Amino acid sequence: MVSITKSVWVILQYDDEVLLLKRSKKSNNHKLWNFPGGGIEKNETAKKSAVREVKEEAGIDIKVQDLIFTERQVTNKRVMYFYTVFLERKPDVKLNKESSDFKWLKWEDFPAKLHKPTKRFVQVRERKSEVSSTGGNLFDLVRNLVDSINRK
């Protein structure tokens, strides 16, 4: 039987910048950048895990009600939940031992060395952006087709 790991990742956004943490020697995936996040503990909801992980890894207090569900990604071994929090002010970041550095970056300035979940999210985001810039998504195309048929 395959064991499924559940994790949560939080995109903390202030203006047009997003917080990234650089993983330290004391954590797995050393030197890679990622959103604050990690494994969902037994009997913990994804949202409660998100609040806990952001506090543990970045020293930032967020509230469950501030979390905006952004995406769910599923692989053969993992379910990853991504949430976004839009911050009204840039908070002080207090790193724990899992991270050695942090940066507030614009999406287009993200480093190449990203931790897998963050990298997957960025790739999906870029593909969605490409689709919308080339004429919209399938829903928009179907809606436009139906509208044109109804006008006839």
C-alpha positions, -999 to 999 in steps of 0.1 A, spaced: 0 0 0 13 34 -10 16 60 18 3 94 9 20 124 25 -1 156 29 16 190 31 7 226 31 25 256 16 17 293 23 23 321 -2 28 352 20 23 382 -3 30 418 5 23 442 -24 40 424 -54 65 404 -33 63 369 -19 83 355 10 107 327 2 128 308 28 162 292 21 165 258 36 195 254 60 220 226 65 199 213 94 169 205 71 164 183 41 168 199 6 196 222 19 201 254 -1 168 253 -19 142 281 -16 106 274 -6 73 289 7 68 284 44 51 251 50 55 214 56 37 182 66 2 182 80 2 164 113 -23 137 123 -57 151 133 -47 186 120 -66 204 93 -46 219 63 -55 254 75 -44 248 111 -12 233 97 -6 263 75 -9 287 105 14 265 126 41 261 99 42 299 91 47 306 128 73 279 133 93 287 102 90 325 98 78 337 132 48 353 116 13 351 131 -15 346 105 -51 337 111 -71 308 96 -96 332 81 -68 350 62 -59 319 43 -72 319 7 -72 284 -9 -51 287 -40 -45 252 -53 -43 215 -46 -17 194 -63 -17 156 -63 12 133 -72 14 95 -68 28 100 -33 18 134 -21 -12 158 -17 -1 195 -15 -24 223 -4 -14 259 -13 -28 289 4 -22 326 -1 -23 353 25 -23 389 14 -5 409 41 -13 446 49 22 452 62 56 435 57 61 415 89 94 409 107 107 374 98 122 353 126 137 321 111 139 288 129 167 263 124 151 249 92 160 281 72 192 300 68 179 331 49 148 347 36 139 371 8 108 390 -4 108 386 -41 86 394 -71 75 362 -90 97 369 -119 128 372 -96 124 338 -80 157 319 -79 163 288 -100 170 265 -70 135 259 -57 123 231 -34 100 207 -53 66 218 -40 74 255 -46 89 247 -81 58 227 -91 35 256 -79 55 281 -99 55 259 -130 17 255 -128 12 292 -122 33 300 -153 14 275 -175 -19 291 -163 -6 325 -171 5 314 -206 -30 300 -212 -47 331 -201 -24 354 -222 -31 334 -253 -68 338 -253 -81 325 -220 -88 291 -204 -112 264 -217 -141 278 -196 -137 312 -212 -136 296 -247 -167 276 -241 -186 305 -226 -176 327 -257 -188 300 -280 -221 296 -262 -226 334 -262 -219 335 -300 -244 307 -307 -271 324 -285 -267 357 -304 -276 340 -338 
